[in-house]
Each structure stands twice: as C-alpha cells, then as structure tokens.
Amino acid sequence: MILKDKALSTSTSAKIKAGQKQELDVAFYLRRAFKDHSQVFVFNDVKFKHNGETAQIDHLVVYTYGFILIESKSITGEVAINQHQEWSRSYRGKWQGMPSPIKQVELQLTLLKSLVRDNAPQLLPKMFGKIQQNFGGREWHSICAISSNAIINRDNTPKTLEERLVKSEFIADKLLDIMKLPASTPNALHFFSTNVRPWFSEESLVRICEFLLEQNIAPSTQLKPDAITSNLNEPSPIYQDESAAIAPITQEQPNIANEINLQCKQCNNQTTLKPRSGRYGYFVTCGECDTNTPMKTSCPQCSSANTKVSKRKELYSLVCVDCENTALFKFEG
C-alpha cells in the first residue's frame, strides 16, 4: 500500500530534475508492485527530526517483519566502489569521486531506528498486558537504487556492497527477496514454528505507519502529490554532479478547489463522523450507527475514480491522479 507519494519540485535545476526523475522511477515500480499489498507499506520522500538531527529518506518500506530504506541515486555513466568502500563515477570519460549513497542511507536508518525505539510504548502493545515489547529482532535493511542507464562495475565491488546496489527496474524483485513474506499475516501459531521471525501485528503496523505520517515534516509550501506517471521509456538526460547538496526551493501551491462532505453509507449521517485509518486505508466511523465508510471516493471535479486519500496533521484530502485536483474533507461537528 502506498501511504505517501513524493512531492514534485518546480525547480529548473538540471541536477534536481535528474534526481527527481530517478525518485519518480523508483516510486513507479514500488507502486506497481505493492499498491495493493496488505503486508507492505510504502512512503516516498519522508523527512523527520529526532534528537536534534534531521533525516530525509527517499523511499521507506514498512513490512510485516521490519523496515527497508532506499536511497535513489541518479547516475549517468559508470559507477565503481573500491575495497575501502569509496565511490567514484565516470562522466564523459572522466572519473571523479562521489559521496557514498550507502553511508548516507545508513545514517538515516540509524536515526529512524532511534525514533521508533524511543516511541515503542505507543507503537507496540504489551505482551500478556504486562511486558512492553520493543523493536528487538525486527529486520532493518538499507539499499541504493541506481538509474537504469548506469553501468555498475560489480566485478571489483565488495560483495557486501554489491548486494545492496540495484537498478530501478529490479527494485521490486530485490525487496521481495529481502522481505520473504509469507502467504498470510503471521499469527500466534507461528510461535511454535522453527526459525521464527519477530513480526508486527496488523494493529502495530497501523500504529507505526500513522506515527511516521505524523512525524513527516511538510515543506513550507504544500506540493501536489506525485501521480507516478513518469515515462520509463524516456532516457534520463546527462547531468553532472547530481549528488551535490540541494538547497531548499520554493514550491507551488496545490489546486485545492473544493471540499467534500462525507456521509455514512448506512444512515447518511454527516454530523458525527470520526476519521480513522486501518489496514485498507482511511475511513470514517459513524457516531450514530457505528458503520465504517471509506473516505476514498470519486473526484468532485472530474468524477474520476482514480483518486487517493492522504493525511497531513489533522487534515484529510482527496487527490485526483487524473486532473490533479485536491479536495479537503470537511467534517461537521
């Protein structure tokens, strides 16, 4: 399930455009593979603060057994890593050093691990109502997704790093290989199985995902959510030094054209609806008849059913992938 899309930049910078296209390509493949998966939750472009430090994660996958962080890197030409784990790449026949994307994503992983561990009491239930669970035994992985037109010098790359490099079009296969998901969500009977992997219950997954959405730092100006419509057949342009630090940029305002007044599907009540989220997305619970009604509905502007619901702080919105209209949900009472 895709819980957060990437916000689009309007910058004309060549290196920012190249980096954004790579992130959109990876997000496209993640959407194709996991948009309807009940055990996989995808966040694109997540930024949070903890203990005075800030982390920005290109792609975060939360699944039944743990977390996977993905660093997207736009590289044109050849990339090589020596025995000292130092990165270099070629550009128009010339080689130059570059920062290690693996080290970068490892730093982000460390901060994310600290964030969830410090908040374990609100994210994980107590065992037998007495013993507080923690994140011990949960799986943590970090990988780097590189442009599909790059050449990876795998022969001379240290094995431990080579296994963590993947081209964009193979990202879903790589994740499935890492996650090794069961056919169904584990239950109490798995305690009696051999080689037990600690897992998150459905309730815990919901709590963790809601918590991460709440922790996400929104840009100073809200962006239009990404429709993930990048043209995968169009080659990325050649840009030099895409990995350089990117300064904050001014973004465009979303097209918020209207509001949506939901009503209970059972009794048509509109006044005591409480927004909630669950395994299959956002919904409202009726205070009169206790019926759950999905928030996802057709676009009020173009009537397209190709919509998705997003939450930022206490605001819920419906985003149309086809016309890019954003409508806010209005809750009476």
C-alpha positions as CSV (number, residue, x, y, z in Angstrom):
1,M,0.0,0.0,0.0
2,I,1.3,3.5,-0.9
3,L,0.9,5.7,2.1
4,K,2.9,8.8,0.9
5,D,3.8,10.0,-2.6
6,K,6.7,12.2,-3.5
7,A,6.1,15.9,-3.7
8,L,7.1,17.4,-7.0
9,S,9.7,20.2,-7.3
10,T,9.3,23.0,-9.8
11,S,13.0,23.8,-9.8
12,T,14.7,24.3,-13.2
13,S,18.0,23.0,-11.8
14,A,19.3,20.2,-14.0
15,K,20.7,18.1,-11.1
16,I,17.4,18.4,-9.2
17,K,15.4,17.4,-12.2
18,A,17.7,14.3,-12.7
19,G,17.4,13.3,-9.0
20,Q,13.6,13.8,-9.1
21,K,13.2,11.7,-12.2
22,Q,15.1,8.8,-10.5
23,E,13.0,9.0,-7.4
24,L,9.8,9.0,-9.6
25,D,11.0,6.0,-11.5
26,V,11.6,4.0,-8.3
27,A,8.3,5.2,-6.9
28,F,6.6,4.0,-10.1
29,Y,8.0,0.5,-9.7
30,L,7.1,0.4,-6.0
31,R,3.5,1.4,-6.8
32,R,3.2,-1.2,-9.5
33,A,4.4,-4.0,-7.1
34,F,2.9,-3.0,-3.7
35,K,-0.1,-0.7,-4.2
36,D,-2.5,-3.5,-3.2
37,H,-0.2,-5.5,-0.9
38,S,-1.6,-6.0,2.6
39,Q,1.8,-6.5,4.3
40,V,3.8,-3.8,2.6
41,F,3.5,0.0,3.2
42,V,5.5,2.5,1.1
43,F,6.4,6.0,2.0
44,N,8.1,8.2,-0.7
45,D,10.1,11.3,0.3
46,V,9.9,11.2,4.1
47,K,11.6,13.8,6.3
48,F,11.6,13.8,10.1
49,K,13.6,15.1,13.1
50,H,14.8,13.3,16.2
51,N,17.2,14.2,18.9
52,G,18.2,17.4,17.2
53,E,19.0,15.6,13.9
54,T,17.1,15.6,10.6
55,A,16.8,12.7,8.2
56,Q,15.3,12.6,4.7
57,I,14.5,9.2,3.2
58,D,13.8,8.8,-0.5
59,H,11.7,5.7,0.0
60,L,10.8,3.8,3.1
61,V,9.2,0.4,3.2
62,V,7.5,-0.8,6.4
63,Y,6.5,-4.5,6.2
64,T,5.5,-7.4,8.4
65,Y,9.0,-8.1,9.7
66,G,10.7,-4.7,9.6
67,F,11.9,-1.7,7.6
68,I,13.8,-1.1,4.3
69,L,15.2,2.2,3.4
70,I,16.0,3.0,-0.2
71,E,18.3,5.8,-1.4
72,S,17.6,6.8,-5.0
73,K,20.7,7.9,-6.9
74,S,20.7,9.4,-10.4
75,I,24.0,8.3,-12.1
76,T,24.8,8.5,-15.8
77,G,27.9,6.6,-16.8
78,E,29.7,4.0,-14.8
79,V,29.9,3.7,-11.0
80,A,32.7,1.8,-9.2
81,I,33.4,1.1,-5.5
82,N,36.8,0.1,-4.2
83,Q,37.8,-2.1,-1.3
84,H,37.7,0.9,1.0
85,Q,34.0,1.4,0.1
86,E,34.9,4.7,-1.7
87,W,32.6,5.6,-4.6
88,S,33.6,7.0,-8.0
89,R,31.8,7.5,-11.3
90,S,32.6,8.4,-14.8
91,Y,31.3,11.4,-16.7
92,R,32.2,11.9,-20.3
93,G,35.1,9.6,-19.9
94,K,36.5,11.3,-16.8
95,W,36.4,9.7,-13.3
96,Q,35.6,11.6,-10.1
97,G,34.8,10.7,-6.6
98,M,31.3,11.0,-5.1
99,P,29.7,10.6,-1.6
100,S,28.6,7.1,-0.7
101,P,24.8,6.7,-1.0
102,I,25.0,3.6,1.2
103,K,26.7,5.6,4.0
104,Q,24.0,8.2,3.6
105,V,21.1,5.8,3.9
106,E,22.8,4.0,6.8
107,L,22.8,7.3,8.8
108,Q,19.1,7.8,8.0
109,L,18.4,4.2,9.2
110,T,20.2,4.8,12.5
111,L,18.1,7.9,13.2
112,L,14.8,6.1,12.2
113,K,15.7,3.2,14.4
114,S,16.3,5.6,17.4
115,L,13.0,7.4,16.7
116,V,10.8,4.2,16.8
117,R,12.7,2.7,19.7
118,D,12.1,5.8,21.8
119,N,8.4,5.6,21.0
120,A,8.0,1.9,21.4
121,P,5.3,2.1,24.2
122,Q,2.9,3.9,21.9
123,L,3.7,1.8,18.8
124,L,3.9,-1.8,20.2
125,P,1.5,-3.4,22.6
126,K,2.4,-5.1,25.9
127,M,2.8,-8.9,25.9
128,F,0.2,-10.5,28.1
129,G,-0.8,-7.0,29.1
130,K,2.4,-6.6,31.2
131,I,5.7,-6.8,29.3
132,Q,6.4,-3.9,26.9
133,Q,7.5,-5.0,23.5
134,N,10.4,-3.3,21.7
135,F,11.9,-3.4,18.3
136,G,14.5,-6.0,19.1
137,G,14.7,-8.7,16.4
138,R,12.9,-6.7,13.8
139,E,14.7,-6.5,10.4
140,W,16.5,-3.4,9.2
141,H,17.8,-3.1,5.6
142,S,19.2,-0.3,3.5
143,I,19.8,-0.3,-0.2
144,C,20.7,2.0,-3.1
145,A,18.6,2.2,-6.3
146,I,20.6,3.5,-9.3
147,S,19.5,4.8,-12.6
148,S,18.7,2.1,-15.1
149,N,21.1,3.5,-17.7
150,A,24.1,3.4,-15.4
151,I,26.8,0.8,-15.6
152,I,27.7,-0.8,-12.3
153,N,31.2,-2.2,-12.0
154,R,30.2,-5.3,-10.0
155,D,33.3,-7.4,-10.6
156,N,35.5,-5.2,-8.3
157,T,32.8,-4.1,-5.9
158,P,33.0,-5.5,-2.3
159,K,30.4,-8.3,-2.1
160,T,28.6,-6.8,0.9
161,L,28.0,-3.6,-1.0
162,E,27.4,-5.1,-4.4
163,E,24.4,-7.0,-2.9
164,R,22.9,-3.6,-1.8
165,L,23.0,-2.0,-5.3
166,V,20.1,-2.4,-7.6
167,K,18.9,-0.7,-10.8
168,S,15.5,0.9,-10.7
169,E,13.6,-1.7,-12.7
170,F,14.7,-4.5,-10.4
171,I,13.7,-2.8,-7.1
172,A,10.6,-4.8,-6.5
173,D,12.3,-8.1,-7.1
174,K,15.1,-7.0,-4.7
175,L,12.6,-6.1,-2.0
176,L,10.6,-9.3,-2.3
177,D,13.9,-11.2,-1.9
178,I,14.7,-9.3,1.2
179,M,11.3,-9.5,2.8
180,K,10.5,-13.1,2.1
181,L,6.9,-12.5,3.0
182,P,4.5,-15.4,4.0
183,A,1.3,-16.0,2.1
184,S,-0.7,-14.6,5.0
185,T,0.0,-12.4,8.0
186,P,1.7,-14.4,10.8
187,N,-0.4,-15.2,13.9
188,A,0.2,-16.7,17.4
189,L,0.7,-20.2,15.9
190,H,3.9,-19.0,14.4
191,F,5.5,-19.0,17.8
192,F,5.6,-22.8,17.6
193,S,7.3,-22.8,14.2
194,T,11.0,-23.2,13.7
195,N,13.1,-20.1,12.6
196,V,10.5,-17.7,13.9
197,R,11.0,-14.1,12.7
198,P,9.6,-11.5,15.1
199,W,6.7,-9.7,13.3
200,F,4.4,-6.7,13.6
201,S,0.8,-7.4,14.2
202,E,-1.7,-5.6,12.0
203,E,-2.5,-3.2,14.8
204,S,1.2,-2.4,15.3
205,L,1.7,-1.8,11.6
206,V,-1.2,0.7,11.6
207,R,0.2,2.5,14.6
208,I,3.7,2.6,13.1
209,C,2.5,3.9,9.8
210,E,0.3,6.6,11.3
211,F,3.1,7.7,13.6
212,L,5.5,8.0,10.7
213,L,3.0,10.1,8.7
214,E,2.6,12.4,11.7
215,Q,6.4,12.7,12.1
216,N,6.9,13.7,8.5
217,I,7.9,17.3,8.1
218,A,5.8,19.0,5.4
219,P,7.6,21.5,3.1
220,S,6.9,25.2,3.9
221,T,4.6,25.2,0.9
222,Q,2.5,22.2,0.1
223,L,3.2,20.3,-3.1
224,K,0.9,18.5,-5.5
225,P,1.2,14.7,-4.8
226,D,3.0,12.7,-7.4
227,A,0.8,10.8,-9.8
228,I,3.7,8.4,-10.6
229,T,3.3,8.8,-14.3
230,S,7.0,9.1,-15.3
231,N,7.8,7.8,-18.8
232,L,10.0,4.8,-18.2
233,N,11.0,4.6,-21.8
234,E,12.4,8.1,-21.9
235,P,16.1,8.1,-21.1
236,S,17.3,10.4,-18.3
237,P,19.3,13.4,-19.6
238,I,23.0,13.5,-18.8
239,Y,23.8,15.8,-15.8
240,Q,27.0,16.3,-14.0
241,D,27.3,16.1,-10.2
242,E,23.7,15.3,-9.4
243,S,24.7,14.2,-5.9
244,A,25.7,17.7,-4.8
245,A,23.8,19.2,-1.9
246,I,20.4,20.6,-2.9
247,A,19.3,23.9,-1.4
248,P,15.7,24.4,-0.4
249,I,13.5,25.6,-3.2
250,T,10.1,27.4,-3.5
251,Q,7.3,25.1,-4.4
252,E,3.9,25.7,-6.0
253,Q,0.6,25.7,-4.1
254,P,-1.8,22.8,-4.6
255,N,-5.0,23.2,-6.5
256,I,-7.5,23.0,-3.7
257,A,-10.7,23.7,-5.5
258,N,-13.4,22.3,-3.2
259,E,-14.4,20.4,-0.1
260,I,-16.0,17.0,0.4
261,N,-18.8,16.4,2.9
262,L,-18.8,12.7,3.6
263,Q,-21.9,10.9,4.8
264,C,-22.4,7.5,6.4
265,K,-23.2,4.8,3.8
266,Q,-25.7,3.2,6.2
267,C,-27.7,6.1,7.7
268,N,-26.5,9.1,5.6
269,N,-25.4,10.9,8.8
270,Q,-22.9,13.7,8.3
271,T,-22.5,15.3,11.7
272,T,-20.7,12.7,13.9
273,L,-18.2,11.1,11.6
274,K,-14.8,10.3,13.1
275,P,-11.8,9.9,10.7
276,R,-9.8,6.8,11.2
277,S,-7.2,4.6,9.4
278,G,-6.8,0.9,9.1
279,R,-5.3,-1.9,7.1
280,Y,-7.1,-0.8,3.9
281,G,-6.7,2.9,4.2
282,Y,-8.6,5.9,5.6
283,F,-12.3,5.7,6.6
284,V,-14.8,7.4,8.9
285,T,-16.9,5.8,11.6
286,C,-20.4,6.9,12.1
287,G,-21.3,8.1,15.7
288,E,-24.9,7.2,15.1
289,C,-24.8,3.6,13.8
290,D,-21.1,2.7,14.2
291,T,-20.8,1.9,10.4
292,N,-17.4,2.4,8.7
293,T,-17.4,4.3,5.4
294,P,-14.3,4.6,3.1
295,M,-13.0,8.1,2.5
296,K,-11.9,7.2,-1.0
297,T,-14.5,8.5,-3.5
298,S,-14.7,9.9,-7.0
299,C,-13.1,13.2,-7.8
300,P,-15.6,16.1,-7.3
301,Q,-14.1,18.0,-10.2
302,C,-13.8,15.4,-13.0
303,S,-15.6,12.4,-11.5
304,S,-12.6,10.1,-12.0
305,A,-12.4,7.1,-9.7
306,N,-8.5,7.3,-9.9
307,T,-8.1,9.0,-6.5
308,K,-6.3,8.6,-3.3
309,V,-6.7,9.9,0.3
310,S,-3.8,11.5,2.2
311,K,-3.4,12.9,5.7
312,R,-1.2,15.7,6.9
313,K,-1.6,16.6,10.6
314,E,-5.3,16.8,11.2
315,L,-6.3,17.5,7.6
316,Y,-7.5,14.8,5.2
317,S,-7.6,15.3,1.5
318,L,-8.7,13.5,-1.7
319,V,-6.2,13.8,-4.6
320,C,-7.2,13.0,-8.1
321,V,-4.4,11.4,-10.2
322,D,-6.1,12.3,-13.5
323,C,-6.8,16.0,-13.1
324,E,-4.6,16.7,-10.0
325,N,-7.4,18.4,-8.1
326,T,-7.1,18.3,-4.4
327,A,-10.3,18.4,-2.3
328,L,-10.3,18.7,1.5
329,F,-12.7,16.6,3.6
330,K,-15.0,18.6,5.8
331,F,-16.2,17.0,9.0
332,E,-19.2,18.6,10.6
333,G,-19.5,18.5,14.4
